[in-house]
Amino acid sequence: MSNLDVAHRFVASFVYELPRFKGAHSLIRYVFGGWQTNGIISLQSGRPFSVVSGRDNSQAGVNQDRADLVGSPKLNTGRSHQELIDRYFNTVAFAQNPTGTFGASGRNILRGPGFASVDFGLGKEIPLFWEGHKLQFRAEFFNLFNRVNFNNPNNNLGSAQFGRITASGDPRVIQFALKYIF
C-alpha cells in the first residue's frame, strides 16, 4: 500500500448568494443584501504508516528496518483524545528485529487518525458612487470549527515517543480582505 493511500475521502463545496432584498428600503438592501457565502467540507480516513525498528539490524546501511510484529497492534479507537495521543496503537505488539533480518511487520499495516475540516467564506461587493467602482469585502475561516486533526503517531520503536502523537494540523485561521475594483 502506498504511503499516500487514502482509503476514504469526501470533499464537497458550495456557493450560496443570499437574498438581495430588492423590495426593501435602500439602506436595508445596501447593508444586508448581496452577501455571498462559500465553503469546502473535507473528510478523509487516516494515512497508512509502518513501524520501524530504529536500528540497522539488517546491516544494510539504510536504517529502514521494520520492527517484528508479535501481537495485535489494534487498540480501541473510542478512547479519549488524551489516551489516543499518549498511545495511538498497541506499542507492545512490536519488538526489535533480530540481527541480520529486515523485520517481520508488514509495510503500512497501521492507519493514522482521520481528517475533517470545514472552510467557510463570506463576501460582499459594495457598489460605490462612481459607475463601475466597488469595494469587495471578504472574511475567510479555515478549519472553521477549530477541530484538532492529529498527525500520524511516532512510528520508531527506538524512540522514547514511540506510539505517541506529537503533532497536529493547522488550527483555525481567519483572514479578512478588502479590495477596490475599478
Beta strands, then each sheet from edge to edge (+ up, - down):
strand 1: 9-17
strand 2: 35-44
strand 3: 48-49
strand 4: 68-69
strand 5: 94-95
strand 6: 110-111
strand 7: 115-127
strand 8: 134-142
strand 9: 173-181
sheet 1: 1+ 2- 7+ 8- 9+
sheet 2: 3+ 6-
sheet 3: 4+ 5-
end
